[in-house]
Amino acid sequence: MTGSAGAAVLERPRALPWFGQQVGVSLATFLIGLAAVVGSIGGSVVLLLRGGLTPFQEVVDTITSPTQGLILWLGVGLGGVAVTLALSLHRYVPTKAARGASIVGGALGAQAMLFSAIYLLFRTGDVEIFIRNFFDVEQLEGLGTLFLRGAMNTVILAFGAEALGIIIGLALALLVLSKRAVVRAPARLYINFFRATPLLWQLLFFSTVMVVGFGLFPRDPYPVAIIILGLNAGGYSAEIFRAGIHSVEQGQLEAARSLGMSYLQALRYAILPQAIRRVIPPLMNEFVILIKDTSLVAILGLTFIQRELLAVGRDAVLETGNSTAYLGTALGYLVVTLPLIRLVTWLEHRLRSGLVGVGA
């Protein structure tokens, strides 16, 4: 056998493209489900944008129009067909790719049915009152600068509190790991207290203690808010750090001690670097939660330029008598938190291979 012939024999058969692995029923299920979700959701969005978002009556007319109803009922019908085909026939298709396409088509169909059903139910209510009070986009005009300042204040509160919380949490985690109960007990008491009591109560109580009892920051509640949020974040960060340190194999500590390191040196050079790498994703998740918790500091009476996102929206609602400003508040939180949520996901994937290597 010549070299070229041997290479031809050993050459693996080329995999068929995705469409080539489909059969009629699997491809039909996928396309019907895709048409259902694109038609119902995409069609509704396009119809709404074509009708215009201002004045609010245009939105009401679009939502209650026969065209919108037809789009939704088509979504229900096509989605039902896709789900029925996926449930009844996906087990009988010959290839794995075909079964996957059937399942995807059924899932898309189910999503289209759910969206259309909720939208149809919404149309049965008093659409005009709801849109006038919660989706009158004209009410947001001129509020962009205020919402931008509120978003900046929210980020400042969250970053300041998180930095303080990480310092407190790491210190508490090291104390909790002590073998001496007299060292562990105060740290454990702190963690349990701040995790077991509502943040709203902590803001009310400790702001009174700091301002009235200790005379700290009597005219500026901003640093008070950062400190209390940081104290709260410290309790949660401590548990994250403790779990991260415990996740590092005991043999790592023993190996470091066998090299002549003290316990603290082993923690500093062998354990903490690995533990910190492991706790970055949960710390980021805790930070996202902290961003939303900054909305509670409004009870401290921040000044006009110190208002965070929710306070800006609340004041706008009080001034206009319309609740659409809360829509701007929600959009502001999404702009701030969605990139961080994406960053958490990226970090988890980025660190996963390294964590497996350490664990192995």
Secondary structure, DSSP 8 states (H G I E B T S, - for coil): --HHHHHHHHS------TGGG--HHHHHHHHHHHHHHIIIIIHHHHHHHHH-SSSHHHHHHHHTSHHHHHHHHHHHHHHHHHHHHHHHHGGG-SSHHHHHHHHHHHHHHHHHHHHHHHHHHHHTS-HHHHHHHH--GGGGTT-HHHHHHHHHHHHHHHHHHHHHHHHHHHHHHHHHT-S-HHHHHHHHHHHHHHHHS-HHHHHHHHHHIIIIIS--STT-HHHHHHHHHHHHHHHHHHHHHHHHHHHS-HHHHHHHHHTT--HHHHIIIIIHHHHHHHHHHHHHHHHHHHHHHGGGGGGG---GGG--HHHHHHHHHHHHS-TTHHHHHHHHHHHHHHHHHHHHHHHHHHHHHHHHHHH-
